[in-house]
Amino acid sequence: MVLISRCSLCIPVTFLTFALSRVVHSAGNDQNRHPMSDAFHAKLRLAAGNQPISEAVLAFRDLYGEFREALRWRVKELQQSDSKGLYAWANNVSVDCIRDVEEIITGLLSRQAWAMQFVDATAKAESGIFHGNIVWLGSFDECRNITSSNPTGSTTQIRGKYCLASVGPIVNISDNPTLADIFGARGVESVRLGLCYPDTCTDHDTYQIVANLLTLTPLTRSLNIYDSACQPRDVPYDTKAIVVLTIGLIFVGTVLAATSYDLISSTRRKRKSIVYNTPTSGLTSAYPPIDVHGPGHSTRLDQHGNQTVNVPLDDNDDAPLILAGDSPAYSINDQPRNKPSAIRYGSELLLAFSFHSNARRILNVSRSNESLTCIHGIRFFSIGWIIFAHSYAFTFLNIRNIVVVPEILAQFPSQIIVNASVAVDTFFTISGLLVCYLFVLNYEKTKKIPIVGYYVHRYWRLTAIYAIIMAGYLSLYKYLNTGPQWRPEGLEVDGCRGTWWINLLYLNNFVKTEKQCMGWTWYLANDWQFYCISPLILVPLVKLRKPAVGLAILGSFLVANIVTSAALSAHYGLPASLLGNSLSSNNTADSAALLWRYFEDYYTKPWCRIGPYAVGMACGYLLAKQRDNKVHIRREVVVGIWMAVAASASAIVFGLYGTINGHPLSIGASATYNALHRIGWALCVCWVIFACVQGYGGFVNTLLSWKPLVALSRVTYVCYLVHIPIMMAYYTGKTETFDFGHLEIIYSFLGTIVLTYAAAFIITVGCESPLLAIEKLVQRSLRNRNSAP
């Protein structure tokens, strides 16, 4: 296979990589220092020429002190020289900015409170440098609230403007294109300084002032400013925002109107035309009758003799799972309809937006024995695991004790965080399982393969809400919050400009990966690519008398996955995990390049991730064929398999504990791990599902099938799409740094997951469900048109 251009780092690991890629081994022989600490101590050692950590901190302190003293003496010299030298700081700075800075200096000399606030709000060296505190934010709110009181000679007031500058040692990375791509112009981790300027100063002015001040010291060759980003006081609504807001208001108005109409109609109409059915009760609703026949849809007769169609809201891992017998079902009433066709369709279209009916459909948790209900719990815990791991990753923006991080991550329980990437493989496994399971059942009922509908339904199912969330992210995200590290465009500044369409084609793990939009959606690209090639396996499985051909093709995908993963890992010497072997590198550039290679050529490429999907398809085929039969397994065998699965899953998650603690794997061992551990994890997940469906799940099935988890799992797809923006808004908007620790992160995680599910529920009910209902209406309209004489 041809490896196509580099792939952007996904958000779940961007910040771990950002911290760990500065691996520089000390020249000293401190045997007591934890090996992982090198990655984090490198931040400080860079300023000290790779000296041991204690010397690095002292050197960093001395460097800061030298800069401060040199700048002070240089200013005194300039004050005693000509005025031209005194204004060396103002080179290439705008006239308005210079004027207001002079007003501030005048205010300082006269000890005016408003001018002193500019100095007070600006960051100073903080305590905790020995623990890696290099994020000095200053006072964000104080700076933005500053307003001058009639400055001398000025007709307008001076207001504060907060900027965050990155200043650090100069490291040449131009000879390493990979590093240049990863780190951009900054090259290394730098001290982040919160600076308070007049609001007339532009980003260029703030950058230039710091650069000019550095030239006044003898440290110009040691320090450099890498960027300066300012927070605007007011962000006017641009055309994109106005358009999206207008469409959003129209959408909200439609939902309100539909909900009102639904509530009024449901009190008048009982079972005359539309019945909202569940396996245990009949709930009256004005929701339109919809007759759908396609992949994953089953038909049966209800207790009143009406034919019902159980319509799963989706048939893949990243959407609500509602299977036959477990779902709210639209009832086709055979009674004649008195309303004209146009009025009836208009009513149905309006009712598709009813928040009331859509919410009841999502919250309905009645089920029967036909359902794969355990998958709901698996999906809930898997998305929670992903959000939990991301909560740890995002703390690197704000922590002030980074030196203790390696000690915490090296603890045995922390391997749950370090190796959380297998949660993604859980979703790949479930996706393959459901695609095959529903495809086989549909073919057995209809003896048809609706290949066009197979692709159209899936694309609409994934892309409609994806595009809506992307539109909001690109146009409205900048207005959600503000803070010292807030990026109005998101952390991927300019990443979506000109590349957003690549996401909607699900090619963002191949095309323009260096400028990726919504980087965490690399998973969706892989899932869509797997779905597209699935008919190569599915069609032979159901069309041929013997499934051997389909199973052989499935096996070839598995073999290709194993061989490709092992070959790439061995060829490039890839690490076994996000942290693992890369820490043994003696060269920062090589270590960072290796991690980038890991993500570029292994982590996000479909040929290295299709293994769990293929295993899931095999399990789905088995479940479909044994749907009406119980596989009899002796009790002792079941217990033995459960023990083996528990041991295997634990080995996958915790097996690299020794690697993290200074015993790196060989290249061959790493290649073997990369080739097999994801498939092994998928096998464990498949056993859990198979055992629960076949009655061997015990308390595990009881937990995973718990009714509240059924409703929560139905919004998993939207949770995945929105949880990263929610975390970015929180962490980049924080005005203070904090200490890295489990309690702090768990506290923020609980808040994040509550907000994520609240947002996902509203978006699912208010946006996604109407879009799915519209699809059903269109399908029915086309079917009626084709069947008309």
Buried (B, 14 or more C-beta within 10 A) or exposed (E): EEEBEBBBBBBBBBBBBBBBBBBBBBEEEEEEBBBBBBBBBBBBBBBBEBBBBBBBBBBBBEBBEBBEEBBEEBBEEBEEEEEEEBBBBBEEBBEBBBBBBBBBEBBEEEEBEBBBBBEBBBBEBBEBBBBBBBBBBBBBEBBBEBEBEEBEEBEEBBBBBBBBBBBBBEBEBEEBEBBEBBBEEBBBBBBBBBBBBBBBBBBBBBBBBBBBBBEBBEBEEBBBBBBBBBBBEEEEEEEEBEEBBEEBEEBEEBBEEBBEBBBEBBEEBEBEBBBBBBBEEBBBBBBBBBBBBBBBBBBBEBEEEBBBBBBBBBBBBBBBBBBBBBBBBBBBBEEEEEEEEEEBBEBBBBBBBBBBBBBBBBBBBBBBEBBBBBBBBBBBBBBBBBBBBBBBBBBBBBBBBBBBBBBBBBBEEBBBBBBBBBBBBBBBBBBBBBBBBBBBBBBEEBEEBBEEBBBBBBBBBBBBBBBBBBBBBBBBBBEBBBBBBBBBBBBBEEBBEEBBEBBBEBBBBBBBBEBBBBBBBBBBBBBBBBBBBBBEBBBBBBEEEEBEBBBEBBEEBBEBBBEBBBEBBBEBBBBBBBBBBBBBBEEBBBBBBBBBBBBBBBBBBBBBBBBBBBBBBBBBBBBBBEBEEEEEBEEEEBEEBBEEBEEBBEEBBBBBBEBBBEEBBEBEBBBBBBBBBBBBBBBBBBBBBBBBBBEBBEEBBEBBBBEEBBBBBBBBBBBBBBBBBBBBBBBBBBBEBBBBBBEBBEEBBEEBBEBBBEBBBBBBBBBBBBBBBBBBBEBBEEEEEEEEE
